[in-house]
Amino acid sequence: MAVVALGSDTGGSIRQPASFCGVVGLMPTYGRVSRYGLIAFASSLDHIGPLAKTVKDTAIVLRAIAGRDPMDSTSANLPVPDYPSELEKDIRGLRIGVAKEYFGDGLNDQVRHAVESAIDRLKTLGCEVIPVSLPHTPYAIPTYYLIATAEASSNLARYDGVRYGYRAAGAKSLSEMYRRSRDEGFGAEVKRRIMLGAYALSAGYYDAYYLKRRKCARCSPEIFEEAFGKVDAIVTPTSPTAAFRLGEKSNDPLAMYLADIYTVTADLAGIPGISIPCGVTKDKLPIGLQILGKHFDEATILRIAHAYEQAA
C-alpha cells in the first residue's frame, strides 16, 4: 500500500515484521536517527528506521532521516553518508561472520536452509565467510525483557488520563479515573510489561534484577566489537520461524518473547541491522536474512544487502 514506512525497533519490531512480510527493514545504529515524536517504550533501546520494498529505497529514506536533531539529545552529531551511492560498491573481499549461537536448537529447518543458501550466495559474490562466537546470546532475552519492561513502566507512567492518552468516562473519583483509564487504555501485553517492569524496579528487587541486567547489557557491545575485529558484518536468521498465525502465541508470552532471540542482541548493543527476504517456506511464507554491522556502518550492511538482493 506504500512505497516506504517508518517503524520503531526496540527488540526487533522493524526487522521481524519485515521478515514476516517479505520486505526490507532497517534498524539504524542507536542515535543515527532522531526519535523526536516517538512514543517512548524503552528509551535506551528504541530505534527509528525504514521499511521498504527494496534496499535502494531503504537507503534513500535513511539518507533523508539520519543526522543530528537538537530535539533529541541521544541523536549523534556525525556525518551522514550518501547511502544510495554506497550501494554499487563491490562487496568482494568483505568478511562475513556466521555465529554458531544463531543456528542452534529452535531454528526451523526451512529457515535454516534458506539462510545457509543465502550465505552460500554471498560466498559466490566474493565474500569470505568466517565463524565467530557471540557467547552472550543465551542471556539476551532475559536481559532485554527486564530492561525493556522496566523502562516501559517508567515511560508509560505519564499516561494517567489527566495529561496524556485515553481517559475513562464516568469515573466518580480521581483514583477511579486513574485506575479505569490505565486498565481500559492499555492492552493485555502492555499491562503485562508494565507490571513486570514495576516489579523489577521495586524496592528490594532493583539491584537483583534491573541493575544486574544493565551490567549484563553493557557486555553486549564489547562482545560484538570483539567479533567485528575479525569481520565486516555478521549474517544470521532474522527470526527462528516464518510468520505465525495471528493470536497463536497470545496465551504463551514466553514463546512470543523467544521469537525475538536473534534480534534483541543488536538493540542491546546499539548496532545497526537489516532484514532482507531470502526465500519462502513450503507454505509460501517469507523468510528473512539479517545482516548486522558495526556502529554507524549502515553503508556496509546496505551494500551487502543490495548485492544479495540483485543476485537473488
Residue pairs with C-beta under 8 A, 6 or more apart in sequence:
3 52
3 53
3 57
4 50
4 51
4 52
4 53
4 57
4 58
4 61
5 50
5 51
5 52
6 48
6 49
6 50
6 51
6 61
6 65
7 13
7 14
7 17
7 25
7 48
7 49
7 50
7 51
8 14
8 35
8 38
8 41
8 46
8 47
8 48
9 15
9 25
9 27
9 46
9 47
9 48
9 49
9 263
9 267
10 41
10 42
10 45
10 46
10 47
10 148
10 267
11 45
11 144
11 148
11 260
11 263
11 264
11 267
12 238
12 239
12 260
12 262
12 263
12 264
12 267
14 25
14 26
14 27
14 47
14 49
14 51
14 275
15 25
15 27
15 238
15 263
15 273
15 274
15 275
15 288
15 290
16 25
16 238
16 239
16 259
16 260
16 263
16 275
16 288
17 25
17 51
18 24
18 25
18 51
18 238
18 275
18 276
18 288
19 25
19 238
19 239
19 275
19 277
19 286
19 287
19 288
19 290
20 239
20 242
20 243
20 285
20 286
20 288
21 243
21 286
22 277
22 280
22 286
23 51
23 52
23 53
23 277
24 51
24 52
24 53
24 54
24 55
24 57
24 58
24 274
24 275
24 276
24 277
24 305
24 309
25 49
25 50
25 51
25 58
25 274
25 275
26 49
26 50
26 51
26 58
26 62
26 272
26 273
26 274
26 298
26 302
27 47
27 49
27 266
27 267
27 272
27 273
27 274
28 47
28 48
28 49
28 62
28 66
28 272
28 298
29 47
29 76
29 270
29 271
29 272
29 295
29 296
29 297
29 298
30 45
30 47
30 74
30 267
30 270
31 74
31 75
31 76
31 270
32 47
32 62
32 66
32 75
32 76
32 78
32 272
32 296
32 298
33 47
33 48
33 49
33 62
33 65
33 66
33 67
33 75
34 48
34 65
34 67
34 68
34 69
34 71
34 72
34 75
35 46
35 47
35 48
35 72
35 74
35 75
36 69
36 71
36 72
38 46
38 48
40 46
40 151
40 155
41 148
41 151
41 152
41 155
42 147
42 148
42 149
42 151
42 152
42 155
43 74
43 151
43 155
44 147
44 151
45 144
45 147
45 148
45 151
45 267
45 268
47 267
48 65
49 62
50 57
50 58
50 61
50 62
50 65
51 58
52 58
52 61
54 309
55 87
55 274
55 276
55 302
55 305
55 306
55 309
56 84
56 87
56 306
58 274
58 302
59 83
59 84
59 86
59 87
59 302
59 306
60 83
60 84
62 83
62 298
62 302
63 80
63 81
63 82
63 83
63 84
66 80
67 75
67 80
68 75
68 76
68 77
68 78
69 75
76 296
78 296
81 298
81 299
83 298
83 299
83 302
86 299
86 302
86 303
87 302
87 303
87 306
88 306
89 303
90 126
91 122
91 125
91 126
91 127
91 303
91 304
91 307
92 125
92 126
92 127
93 126
93 127
93 128
94 126
94 127
94 128
94 232
94 233
94 300
94 303
94 304
95 127
95 128
95 130
95 230
95 231
95 232
95 233
96 119
96 122
96 127
96 128
96 129
96 130
96 231
96 232
96 233
96 234
96 235
96 304
97 129
97 130
97 131
97 132
97 227
97 228
97 230
97 231
97 233
97 234
97 235
98 119
98 129
98 130
98 131
98 132
98 234
98 235
98 236
99 131
99 132
99 133
99 134
99 137
99 227
99 234
99 236
100 131
100 133
101 133
101 134
101 135
101 137
101 138
102 134
102 137
102 236
102 237
102 262
103 112
103 115
103 237
106 240
106 258
106 261
107 237
107 240
108 240
108 241
108 242
108 281
110 242
110 281
110 282
110 287
111 237
111 239
111 240
111 241
111 242
111 281
111 287
112 237
113 279
114 278
114 279
114 280
114 287
114 289
115 235
115 236
115 237
115 278
115 287
115 289
117 278
117 279
118 235
118 278
118 279
118 289
118 308
118 312
119 129
119 235
121 308
121 311
121 312
122 129
122 235
122 304
122 307
122 308
123 129
124 311
125 307
125 308
125 311
127 304
130 230
130 231
132 227
132 230
132 231
132 234
133 227
134 223
134 224
134 227
134 234
134 265
135 223
136 216
136 219
136 220
136 223
136 265
137 261
137 265
139 216
140 220
140 261
140 264
140 265
140 268
141 257
141 258
141 260
141 261
141 264
142 213
143 213
143 216
143 217
143 220
143 264
143 268
144 260
144 264
144 267
144 268
145 196
145 257
146 196
146 200
146 209
146 210
146 213
147 210
147 213
147 214
147 217
147 268
148 193
148 197
149 193
149 194
149 196
149 197
149 200
150 197
150 200
150 201
150 209
150 210
151 197
152 190
152 193
152 194
152 197
153 193
153 194
153 195
153 196
153 197
153 198
153 201
154 197
154 201
156 186
156 190
156 194
158 164
158 165
159 165
159 166
159 181
159 182
159 185
159 186
160 178
160 181
160 182
161 167
161 168
161 177
161 178
161 180
161 181
161 182
161 185
162 177
162 178
165 181
165 185
166 181
166 184
166 185
167 177
167 181
168 177
168 180
168 181
168 183
168 184
168 185
171 177
171 180
171 181
182 191
183 191
186 194
188 250
189 253
192 253
199 205
199 209
200 206
200 209
200 210
200 213
201 210
217 268
220 265
220 268
220 269
221 269
221 270
221 271
221 295
223 269
224 234
224 265
224 269
224 271
224 292
227 234
228 234
228 294
232 293
232 294
232 300
233 291
233 292
233 293
233 300
233 301
233 304
234 291
234 292
234 293
235 289
235 290
235 291
235 292
236 262
236 289
236 290
236 292
237 262
237 287
237 288
237 289
237 290
238 262
238 263
238 275
238 287
238 288
238 289
238 290
239 259
239 262
239 263
239 288
240 258
240 259
240 261
240 262
241 259
242 280
242 281
242 283
242 285
242 286
242 287
243 285
243 286
244 259
249 255
249 256
249 259
250 256
262 290
263 273
263 290
266 272
266 273
266 292
270 295
271 292
271 293
271 294
271 295
272 292
272 293
272 295
272 296
272 297
272 298
272 301
273 290
273 291
273 292
273 293
273 301
274 290
274 291
274 301
274 302
274 305
275 288
275 289
275 290
276 288
276 289
276 291
276 305
276 308
276 309
277 286
277 287
277 288
277 289
278 287
278 288
278 289
278 308
278 312
279 286
279 287
280 286
280 287
281 287
289 308
291 301
291 304
291 305
292 301
293 300
293 301
294 300
